[in-house]
């Protein structure tokens, strides 16, 4: 006696329900996590908390030096990782042919993306802090975060550039443009929304990393004046406050500020990308 097969219509409805449930569950998890952090942390956040220095190792006072340190390391990582990642993606998609070198570069990027963040921190300590003599500084921390953001930017930029239709390139070359002019004036502008998304993903990872910069940036509570000064970015400050039991209340406040910064960056960037896409499509 054979089993009765489910009709295609019923199986389609079942799978549609499964996919809908997966999406809704993902949203619920996101809302619960963000909502809990904001519920616990927002009562602590005020103007004084944002603009004052920490007092008594962070038991009181604010997080202004931590915000400045986060801005430093994130900006440094972006300035280093974005050109390298986009440049490597352009080389692989526009100038190179499939071969051992290209496979090696892709394998290296995938391997780099899978390395634990604490390993990046140990490498930053031995190479940037000690070997290059940069010391514990926001520069060392920013360079470590650049290494972490590099594979994300590279992979997203590569996919975005490959998605640009070949007709764009052929039309530009047919009009007498050089290879570089085609890449610079046609391919990159068409792929810029995807590239921007990759850069933002890399920066979001940079601004929220604690383990990677634990051994490279230092843990100074003062405002870093130059890139060679030590600092304490928001994720590291949150880690120290929570694990050492200094002030769980201020730790939640720091977490709320960090979440809001990431949300603002994501929303603003996505809005700008959507407007740029509509402009490119003549809408």
DAKADA-V329712 format. One record per residue. N is the residue number from 1. RES is the residue in one letter. PHI is phi in whole degrees, 0 to 359 (NA if undefined). PSI is psi in whole degrees, -180 to 180 (NA if undefined). NEAR is the number of other C-alpha atoms within 8 Angstrom. Layout:
N	RES	PHI	PSI	NEAR
N	RES	PHI	PSI	NEAR
//
This chain:
1	X	NA	121	2
2	X	276	163	3
3	X	279	145	4
4	X	279	124	4
5	X	282	144	4
6	X	283	136	6
7	X	294	152	6
8	X	303	-36	6
9	X	295	-43	6
10	X	292	-44	8
11	X	297	-35	9
12	X	294	-41	8
13	X	294	-40	8
14	X	297	-48	8
15	X	293	-36	8
16	X	297	-41	8
17	X	295	-39	8
18	X	297	-44	8
19	X	294	-40	8
20	X	298	-44	8
21	X	297	-38	8
22	X	296	-44	8
23	X	295	-43	8
24	X	295	-41	8
25	X	297	-39	8
26	X	298	-44	8
27	X	296	-41	8
28	X	298	-44	8
29	X	299	-44	8
30	X	298	-46	8
31	X	296	-41	8
32	X	296	-46	8
33	X	295	-52	8
34	X	295	-42	9
35	X	297	-40	8
36	X	294	-44	8
37	X	297	-45	11
38	X	293	-37	9
39	X	297	-41	8
40	X	279	-29	10
41	X	260	-31	16
42	X	299	-35	9
43	X	299	-22	8
44	X	276	-28	10
45	X	281	123	11
46	X	210	-178	7
47	X	297	-39	6
48	X	295	-39	8
49	X	296	-35	12
50	X	279	-28	10
51	X	247	5	9
52	X	248	162	10
53	X	275	154	11
54	X	292	148	13
55	X	236	140	9
56	X	56	54	6
57	X	64	15	8
58	X	107	-1	12
59	X	294	-26	10
60	X	221	-180	9
61	X	82	-160	11
62	X	237	-158	13
63	X	228	25	14
64	X	301	-45	13
65	X	299	-33	14
66	X	290	-36	14
67	X	295	-44	10
68	X	296	-42	11
69	X	298	-41	15
70	X	296	-40	12
71	X	296	-41	8
72	X	301	-58	12
73	X	294	-36	17
74	X	292	-42	13
75	X	295	-43	9
76	X	296	-45	12
77	X	297	-38	17
78	X	292	-42	12
79	X	294	-28	8
80	X	271	-47	10
81	X	283	-37	13
82	X	297	-52	11
83	X	299	-40	8
84	X	294	-46	10
85	X	295	-47	14
86	X	292	-41	13
87	X	299	-43	8
88	X	295	-38	9
89	X	294	-41	13
90	X	297	-43	11
91	X	299	-46	9
92	X	291	-36	11
93	X	270	-28	10
94	X	248	-28	7
95	X	243	-24	7
96	X	259	159	8
97	X	250	157	6
98	X	300	125	7
99	X	194	-170	6
100	X	293	-36	6
101	X	294	-44	7
102	X	296	-44	11
103	X	298	-38	9
104	X	293	-40	8
105	X	295	-45	8
106	X	295	-41	8
107	X	297	-40	8
108	X	297	-41	8
109	X	294	-42	11
110	X	295	-39	9
111	X	293	-41	8
112	X	297	-36	9
113	X	289	-22	9
114	X	264	-4	6
115	X	287	133	8
116	X	300	147	6
117	X	297	-32	10
118	X	295	-29	8
119	X	292	-39	9
120	X	300	-40	13
121	X	297	-43	15
122	X	294	-39	10
123	X	296	-43	9
124	X	299	-38	16
125	X	295	-47	11
126	X	285	-36	9
127	X	266	-57	9
128	X	285	-46	15
129	X	287	-48	15
130	X	265	-56	10
131	X	294	-50	7
132	X	278	-11	7
133	X	73	24	7
134	X	283	-17	11
135	X	69	180	10
136	X	288	110	14
137	X	205	164	16
138	X	292	-24	18
139	X	294	-46	13
140	X	298	-44	15
141	X	296	-41	15
142	X	295	-38	14
143	X	292	-37	14
144	X	297	-45	15
145	X	294	-31	15
146	X	297	-40	14
147	X	296	-35	11
148	X	287	-38	14
149	X	280	-21	15
150	X	303	-51	13
151	X	297	-35	13
152	X	296	-48	13
153	X	298	-42	17
154	X	298	-49	15
155	X	294	-44	12
156	X	293	-40	12
157	X	295	-39	15
158	X	297	-47	13
159	X	296	-40	8
160	X	294	-41	12
161	X	291	-40	13
162	X	295	-26	8
163	X	283	-14	7
164	X	292	127	10
165	X	302	144	7
166	X	296	-25	6
167	X	298	-29	6
168	X	298	-47	10
169	X	293	-45	12
170	X	296	-40	8
171	X	294	-40	8
172	X	294	-45	11
173	X	294	-34	11
174	X	293	-27	7
175	X	276	2	6
176	X	99	7	6
177	X	286	151	9
178	X	281	173	7
179	X	299	-46	7
180	X	293	-39	6
181	X	297	-38	9
182	X	296	-44	13
183	X	295	-46	11
184	X	286	-39	9
185	X	259	-15	8
186	X	240	-57	12
187	X	290	-52	13
188	X	296	-43	10
189	X	299	-38	8
190	X	291	-32	9
191	X	267	-1	13
192	X	299	-36	9
193	X	300	-44	11
194	X	293	-40	10
195	X	297	-42	13
196	X	299	-41	9
197	X	299	-42	11
198	X	297	-41	14
199	X	296	-41	12
200	X	294	-39	11
201	X	298	-42	11
202	X	295	-41	14
203	X	290	-35	12
204	X	296	-37	9
205	X	291	-37	9
206	X	295	-45	14
207	X	287	-14	11
208	X	249	12	9
209	X	267	135	12
210	X	245	-44	9
211	X	296	-37	10
212	X	294	-32	16
213	X	257	4	15
214	X	302	-38	10
215	X	258	2	12
216	X	243	-33	18
217	X	265	-15	15
218	X	87	-171	13
219	X	217	36	9
220	X	290	141	8
221	X	269	-3	11
222	X	269	164	7
223	X	285	125	11
224	X	289	126	12
225	X	275	-46	5
226	X	241	173	5
227	X	288	-10	10
228	X	265	3	10
229	X	270	148	10
230	X	289	161	13
231	X	208	-175	17
232	X	215	92	15
233	X	298	164	13
234	X	305	-47	15
235	X	298	-40	12
236	X	292	-40	14
237	X	298	-43	13
238	X	299	-44	12
239	X	298	-46	10
240	X	293	-43	10
241	X	297	-40	14
242	X	281	-45	11
243	X	285	-32	7
244	X	268	1	6
245	X	64	31	8
246	X	288	-53	11
247	X	199	103	10
248	X	293	-31	9
249	X	296	-49	9
250	X	291	-27	13
251	X	295	-42	14
252	X	295	-38	13
253	X	297	-42	14
254	X	297	-42	13
255	X	297	-39	13
256	X	296	-42	13
257	X	297	-42	9
258	X	297	-43	11
259	X	296	-43	9
260	X	295	-39	8
261	X	298	-45	8
262	X	296	-42	10
263	X	296	-44	8
264	X	297	-46	8
265	X	300	-44	9
266	X	294	-47	9
267	X	294	-46	8
268	X	297	-44	8
269	X	294	-45	10
270	X	298	-37	9
271	X	295	-43	8
272	X	295	-39	8
273	X	295	-42	10
274	X	296	-41	9
275	X	295	-39	8
276	X	294	-41	9
277	X	297	-42	9
278	X	295	-38	9
279	X	294	-41	8
280	X	295	-32	8
281	X	270	2	6
282	X	75	25	5
283	X	271	NA	5
//
